């Protein structure tokens, strides 16, 4: 297919668009790799110059190439370079290699983990740029200040500095109109984004969308999912029906994201569970999230991290024996190959929380219906999980502790300090009834509709799940199908980059 695109593409004209992804897919096609590639083909087929910034052993350690059990192991560069070479057949590619900076290496030597985390070199915040990727690959928020962890962080920082220098020179050579990056959180792309924005070059990031085989593109932070919803936007009758049909399936567990089916066998509350609930005056579910979603810098605006929030919640639980608290671990916490190493289940064991009479702990592999639990609860507690928005749509009061995608519009109760959060929690527990502003449900439905049907750009015409559903396979299709006339996704991306559009679908 890459050769067919190269043959069909007209002579490029104008400023190029740069594509860079080094943190999704090494030797197979991840969904984000596929979105990245298909988008680049869309530009090339319209005669827009595309240049790939591609790694040829350009980092001593990279995020996906890290062996968390053996940090000294070098990344699998050979297979990664082969994949890039294959995907970029016939394209303009700028390959970059790795060269250690001896001065930086000396400056990093002997620093503690905290000192490394806060380290800046020539006005580039290397520590801050590298922390999210390190936390993600180690599957933990609280990092150990030990030799293996410090080694990895130092190597990431040396690699990030190499990316910064190479990308600066590359931008000098190409003078692009925009840079398109995967995710923007892992250090290779985060560093490129930092360099581009410092120079005034538009930096666009992308992630998986909310529906299967869809992508989300934005000039903001893709993982934060920034959306501007016009104040006067209201769902009409057909839009409400479309959203309700989606929600009906979702409330039955019939949904997936990035190839993951979270609820293969959702079950209702059994008789023993209901009898336990009947022993208490009220029930409050506590919905946690996975560590690689709560460790992103934009999530922790009130609490230092999710576990600090859980510590406060446990203090309150101990003083309210009349209330049953159901602590729910996220089903993705134990995903194969991505299992959290600092998990809610571990926290529950270490704090002996499940031994309290007024606590039920629901582990990640127990497919109990969160939606039935919400219907039987007084109010709902979340950190930053999507279940908070869904609970609002169901009419439940929601007390949120972390910045979430849906908190950019008023959808939940979201106190802005630890003190006011605890006060609000105590007030909810004591109240006979909780009045929820009518705008919460309206905004939640509007926001979810925008996520699903405006911002989730469809690529299913070109992709199908692979042997592992977390990876994609290219279907056979004519390159003309990637024209803006035939592809709403490509039309939105082209308009977003070339005309300063908003990367949203037309209704």
Residue pairs with C-beta under 8 A, 6 or more apart in sequence:
1 474
1 476
1 477
1 479
2 86
2 87
2 88
2 89
2 90
2 91
3 89
3 90
4 479
5 41
5 44
5 45
5 90
5 479
5 482
6 44
6 89
6 90
6 91
7 90
8 45
8 479
8 480
9 44
9 45
9 47
9 90
10 45
10 46
10 47
11 47
12 44
12 47
12 48
12 49
12 50
13 47
13 49
14 48
14 49
14 177
15 49
15 175
15 176
15 177
16 48
16 49
16 50
16 51
16 92
16 174
16 175
16 176
16 177
17 40
17 43
17 48
17 49
17 50
17 51
17 176
17 177
17 178
17 179
17 180
17 497
18 50
18 51
18 52
18 53
18 170
18 171
18 174
18 176
18 178
18 179
18 180
19 36
19 39
19 40
19 50
19 51
19 52
19 53
19 179
19 180
19 181
20 52
20 53
20 54
20 167
20 179
20 180
20 181
20 182
20 188
20 189
20 192
21 32
21 33
21 36
21 181
21 182
21 189
22 55
22 58
22 59
22 62
22 182
22 186
22 188
22 189
23 62
23 63
23 64
23 133
23 182
23 183
23 186
23 188
23 189
24 30
24 32
24 33
24 36
24 64
24 182
24 183
25 32
25 33
25 64
25 83
25 471
26 64
26 65
26 76
26 79
26 80
26 83
27 76
27 79
27 80
27 82
27 83
28 83
28 466
28 468
28 471
29 37
29 466
29 471
29 472
29 473
29 474
30 470
30 471
30 472
31 208
31 213
31 215
31 258
31 259
31 463
31 470
31 471
31 472
32 182
32 183
32 206
32 207
32 208
32 215
33 87
33 182
33 472
34 459
34 462
34 463
34 472
34 474
35 206
35 208
35 215
35 457
35 459
36 180
36 182
36 206
37 87
38 459
38 462
38 463
38 482
38 489
38 490
39 180
39 206
39 215
39 217
39 489
39 490
39 493
40 50
40 52
40 91
40 180
41 479
41 482
42 482
42 483
42 484
42 487
42 490
42 493
42 494
43 49
43 50
43 494
43 497
44 50
44 91
45 479
45 480
45 482
45 483
46 483
46 484
46 494
48 494
48 498
49 92
50 91
50 92
51 92
51 93
51 94
51 174
51 176
52 84
52 88
52 91
52 92
52 93
52 94
53 94
53 96
53 166
53 167
53 170
53 192
54 84
54 88
54 93
54 94
54 95
54 96
55 62
55 77
55 80
55 81
55 84
55 95
55 96
55 188
56 77
56 81
56 95
56 96
56 97
57 77
57 81
57 97
57 98
58 95
58 96
58 97
58 98
58 159
58 162
58 163
58 166
59 65
59 75
59 98
59 159
59 162
59 163
59 188
60 74
60 98
60 100
60 155
60 158
60 159
61 71
61 74
61 75
61 152
61 155
61 156
61 159
62 75
62 159
62 188
63 133
63 134
63 136
63 137
63 156
63 186
63 187
63 188
64 75
64 137
65 74
65 75
65 76
65 77
65 80
66 75
66 137
66 152
67 73
68 137
68 138
68 139
68 341
71 148
71 149
71 151
71 152
72 151
84 93
94 170
94 173
94 174
96 162
96 163
96 166
96 167
96 170
98 159
98 162
99 162
100 158
100 162
101 158
101 161
101 162
101 165
104 121
104 157
104 158
104 161
105 154
105 158
107 119
107 121
108 116
108 119
108 154
108 157
108 158
109 154
111 119
111 150
111 154
112 145
112 150
113 143
113 144
113 145
113 149
113 150
113 153
114 145
116 127
116 150
116 153
116 154
116 157
117 127
117 128
117 131
117 153
118 127
118 128
119 125
119 126
119 127
119 157
120 126
120 127
121 157
121 161
124 160
124 161
124 164
124 191
124 194
124 195
125 194
126 157
126 160
126 161
127 153
127 157
128 297
129 160
129 187
129 190
129 191
129 194
130 153
130 156
130 157
130 160
130 187
131 153
131 297
132 185
132 186
132 187
132 190
132 295
132 296
132 297
133 156
133 185
133 186
133 187
133 190
134 143
134 149
134 152
134 153
134 156
135 141
135 143
135 291
135 292
135 295
136 185
136 186
136 292
136 295
138 149
138 152
138 341
139 291
139 292
139 338
139 339
139 340
139 341
139 342
140 291
140 340
140 341
140 342
141 291
141 294
141 295
141 305
141 306
141 307
141 342
142 305
142 307
142 342
143 149
143 153
156 187
159 187
159 188
160 187
160 188
160 190
160 191
163 187
163 188
163 191
163 192
164 191
164 194
164 195
167 191
167 192
167 195
167 196
168 195
171 195
171 196
171 199
171 201
176 201
177 202
177 497
177 498
178 201
178 202
178 203
178 204
178 497
179 192
179 193
179 196
179 201
179 202
179 203
179 204
180 204
180 205
180 206
180 217
180 497
181 189
181 192
181 193
181 203
181 204
181 205
181 206
182 189
182 205
182 206
182 207
183 189
183 205
183 206
183 207
183 222
183 223
184 190
184 193
184 203
184 205
184 221
184 222
184 223
185 221
185 223
185 296
189 205
192 203
193 203
193 205
196 202
196 203
197 203
202 219
202 497
203 219
204 217
204 218
204 219
204 496
204 497
204 503
205 217
205 218
205 220
205 221
205 222
206 215
206 216
206 217
206 218
206 222
207 215
207 216
207 222
207 223
207 225
208 214
208 215
208 216
208 257
208 258
209 215
209 216
209 451
209 455
209 456
209 457
210 216
210 257
210 451
210 452
210 455
210 456
211 452
211 456
211 458
212 256
212 257
212 259
212 460
213 458
213 459
213 460
213 463
213 472
214 456
214 457
214 458
214 459
214 460
214 489
215 456
215 457
215 459
215 489
216 222
216 225
216 455
216 456
216 457
216 503
217 457
217 492
217 493
217 496
217 503
218 225
218 226
218 503
219 496
219 503
220 226
221 298
223 296
223 298
224 296
224 298
224 403
224 405
225 405
225 451
225 455
226 408
227 405
227 408
227 447
227 450
227 451
227 454
227 455
228 502
229 409
229 446
229 447
229 450
233 446
233 450
234 446
235 243
235 445
235 446
235 449
239 449
239 453
240 445
242 449
242 453
243 445
243 448
243 449
243 452
243 453
246 452
247 390
247 393
249 255
250 390
251 371
251 390
252 266
253 262
253 263
253 264
253 265
253 266
253 367
253 369
254 263
255 261
255 262
255 263
256 262
256 469
258 470
259 465
259 468
259 469
259 470
259 471
259 472
260 332
260 335
260 469
260 470
261 469
262 331
262 332
263 331
263 367
264 367
265 367
266 367
266 368
266 369
267 367
267 368
267 369
268 368
268 369
268 372
269 277
269 368
269 369
269 372
269 373
269 376
273 360
273 368
276 324
276 360
277 283
277 324
277 376
279 324
280 322
280 323
280 324
280 358
281 322
281 323
282 322
282 323
282 324
282 377
282 378
282 429
283 323
283 324
283 325
283 326
283 373
283 376
283 377
283 378
284 323
284 324
284 325
284 326
284 377
284 378
284 379
284 380
284 381
284 429
285 325
285 326
285 328
285 370
285 373
285 374
285 377
285 380
285 381
286 310
286 313
286 325
286 326
286 327
286 328
286 381
287 328
287 330
287 370
287 380
287 381
287 382
287 383
287 385
287 387
287 388
288 306
288 310
288 327
288 328
288 329
288 330
288 333
288 344
288 383
288 385
289 306
289 330
289 382
289 383
289 384
289 385
289 402
290 330
290 332
290 333
290 340
291 306
291 333
291 340
291 341
291 342
291 343
292 338
292 340
293 299
293 384
293 385
294 300
294 305
294 306
294 383
294 384
294 402
295 305
298 403
299 383
299 384
299 402
299 403
299 404
300 306
300 402
300 403
301 402
301 403
301 416
302 309
302 401
302 402
302 403
302 414
302 415
302 416
302 417
302 418
302 421
303 309
303 312
303 401
303 402
303 418
303 421
306 383
306 401
306 402
307 342
307 347
309 383
309 401
309 402
310 327
310 344
310 347
310 351
311 351
312 418
312 421
312 422
313 325
313 381
313 425
314 351
314 353
316 422
316 425
316 426
316 429
317 323
317 325
317 353
317 356
317 358
317 359
318 356
320 358
320 429
321 357
321 358
322 358
323 358
323 378
323 429
324 358
324 359
324 360
325 358
325 359
325 360
326 359
326 360
326 361
326 362
326 373
326 377
327 344
327 348
327 353
327 354
327 359
327 360
327 361
327 362
328 362
328 368
328 370
328 373
329 343
329 344
329 345
329 348
329 361
329 362
329 363
329 364
330 344
330 364
330 385
331 364
331 365
331 367
332 338
332 364
333 339
333 340
333 343
333 344
333 345
333 364
334 340
334 343
334 345
334 364
334 365
343 364
344 364
345 361
345 363
345 364
347 353
348 354
348 361
353 359
353 361
354 360
354 361
362 368
370 387
371 390
371 394
374 380
374 387
374 390
374 391
374 394
374 396
375 394
375 396
377 396
378 397
378 428
378 434
379 396
379 397
379 398
379 399
379 428
379 434
380 387
380 388
380 391
380 396
380 397
380 398
380 399
381 398
381 399
381 401
381 425
382 388
382 391
382 398
382 399
382 400
382 401
382 402
382 404
382 412
383 400
383 401
383 402
383 404
384 400
384 401
384 402
384 403
384 404
384 405
384 407
385 404
386 404
386 405
386 406
388 398
388 400
388 404
388 406
388 411
388 412
389 404
389 405
389 406
389 411
389 412
389 444
389 447
389 448
391 398
392 398
392 406
392 411
392 412
392 436
392 440
392 441
392 444
393 441
393 444
393 445
393 448
395 436
395 441
396 436
397 413
397 428
397 434
397 436
398 411
398 412
398 413
398 440
399 412
399 413
399 415
399 421
399 424
399 425
399 428
400 407
400 412
400 413
400 414
401 421
404 412
405 447
405 451
406 412
406 444
406 447
406 448
407 414
408 447
409 443
409 446
409 447
410 437
410 439
410 440
410 443
411 440
411 443
411 444
411 447
412 440
413 424
415 421
415 423
415 424
428 434
450 504
453 505
454 504
454 505
454 507
455 503
455 504
455 505
457 488
457 489
457 492
457 493
457 503
457 505
458 488
458 489
459 489
461 475
461 477
461 481
461 487
462 474
462 475
462 477
462 481
462 482
463 472
463 473
463 474
463 475
464 472
464 473
464 475
465 471
465 472
465 473
466 472
466 473
480 486
481 487
482 490
483 490
484 490
484 491
484 494
484 495
485 491
488 505
488 506
489 505
491 506
492 501
492 503
492 504
492 505
492 506
493 503
495 501
495 503
496 502
496 503
